[in-house]
């Protein structure tokens, strides 16, 4: 079974959001998941433990490194 999560990251306190989004994509690339980059969000597909680890560690990283942000997470029904 694979978990599918759609992630939307919106940096709020920056004049260069594109750079911060690119940094986030580079961070996501270190996980063993498939990443589909879209115009407004990215989708990650992988084993449930890896996807939830990615979400937790990404949120923790952003909480330390970013002043203000929105991080929307939408979980889709699993692929079997």
C-alpha positions as CSV (number, residue, x, y, z in Angstrom):
1,X,0.0,0.0,0.0
2,X,1.2,3.5,-0.8
3,X,0.1,6.7,0.9
4,X,-0.5,9.8,-1.2
5,X,-0.1,13.3,0.3
6,X,-0.5,16.6,-1.5
7,X,1.6,19.3,0.1
8,X,1.2,23.0,-0.4
9,X,3.8,25.2,1.2
10,X,3.3,29.0,1.3
11,X,6.1,31.1,2.8
12,X,4.5,34.3,4.2
13,X,7.4,36.4,5.5
14,X,9.7,36.6,2.4
15,X,10.4,38.6,-0.7
16,X,11.7,35.5,-2.5
17,X,9.2,32.6,-2.1
18,X,10.5,30.8,-5.1
19,X,13.8,30.2,-3.5
20,X,12.2,28.8,-0.3
21,X,10.0,26.5,-2.3
22,X,13.0,25.2,-4.2
23,X,14.7,24.6,-0.9
24,X,11.7,22.6,0.2
25,X,11.7,20.4,-2.9
26,X,15.4,19.7,-2.4
27,X,14.6,18.6,1.2
28,X,11.8,16.3,0.0
29,X,14.2,14.7,-2.5
30,X,16.1,13.0,0.4
31,X,13.1,10.7,1.2
32,X,12.3,7.5,-0.5
33,X,9.1,8.7,-2.1
34,X,7.9,9.6,-5.6
35,X,7.5,13.3,-6.0
36,X,5.2,15.0,-8.6
37,X,5.7,18.8,-8.7
38,X,2.7,20.8,-9.7
39,X,2.0,24.5,-10.2
40,X,0.7,25.1,-6.7
41,X,1.5,22.0,-4.8
42,X,3.5,18.8,-4.8
43,X,2.4,15.2,-4.4
44,X,4.4,12.6,-2.6
45,X,3.7,8.9,-2.9
46,X,5.4,6.2,-0.9
47,X,5.2,3.8,2.0
48,X,3.0,5.2,4.8
49,X,5.8,5.4,7.4
50,X,8.1,7.3,5.0
51,X,5.4,9.8,4.0
52,X,4.4,10.5,7.6
53,X,8.1,10.8,8.5
54,X,8.6,13.3,5.7
55,X,5.6,15.4,6.8
56,X,6.8,15.5,10.4
57,X,10.4,16.2,9.7
58,X,9.5,18.8,7.0
59,X,7.2,20.7,9.4
60,X,9.9,20.6,12.2
61,X,12.5,21.9,9.8
62,X,10.3,24.8,8.5
63,X,9.3,25.7,12.1
64,X,13.0,26.2,13.0
65,X,14.1,27.9,9.7
66,X,11.1,30.0,8.6
67,X,9.5,32.9,10.3
68,X,5.9,32.4,9.0
69,X,4.4,29.9,6.6
70,X,1.3,27.8,5.8
71,X,1.8,24.1,5.2
72,X,-1.4,22.5,3.8
73,X,-1.4,18.7,3.8
74,X,-4.1,16.7,2.0
75,X,-4.1,12.9,2.3
76,X,-5.7,10.9,-0.5
77,X,-7.0,7.4,-0.2
78,X,-4.1,4.9,-0.4
79,X,-3.0,3.1,-3.6
80,X,-3.1,-0.7,-3.2
